[in-house]
């Protein structure tokens, strides 16, 4: 089990989180602060999450 970030109800890896956050910012929507949670895989790309992600 690793750590991922929650955004729009999904647990995401760091790369997918950043892509979705950039998309939301581009469309002038607010992005909530990062929230780390424990999960097995990214719910966007399906990759296993690393034990630690950079905040």
N, C-alpha and C positions, 0 to 999 in steps of 0.2 A: 504494500500500500504506500502511496506517495502523497505529496501535497500539491493541490491545485488551487486555482482562484475561481470564485463564484462570480458570474456575470450573467444577467438575464435568466436566472434559474438553472444555469448549467455549470458544471465543474469543468474548468478548462486548464490546459497546460499554459505555460508562460507565453508561448508564441501565439496560440489561438486567442488568449486573453488580449494580448496587445493588438492583434488584428481587429478584433471586435470592438475594443475600446477606441481605436483609431477611426473605425467606421462610424461609431456613435458620435465622436467629436466632429468628424467631417460633416455630419448631418445636424450639427448643433444641438445634440442631445447630451444631457448630463450623465456622466459616468460615476457611479458610486465608488467610494474608497475600496481598495483591494481587501478581500476577505479570504484568508487561507483556510482550506478545509482538507480533510483526509479523503482520498478516493483511490480507486485502482487505475482508472483510465480517463483520458480526456473525453468528454462527451461530444466533442466536435470532430476531432481527427481520429480518435480511438487509440492513440499511442499511450503506453503505460506512463504513469506519472513518476517523476524522479522522487527520491526520498526528500529532497529539499529543493525548493524553488526560490529564486531571488524575489524579494518584495519590491 
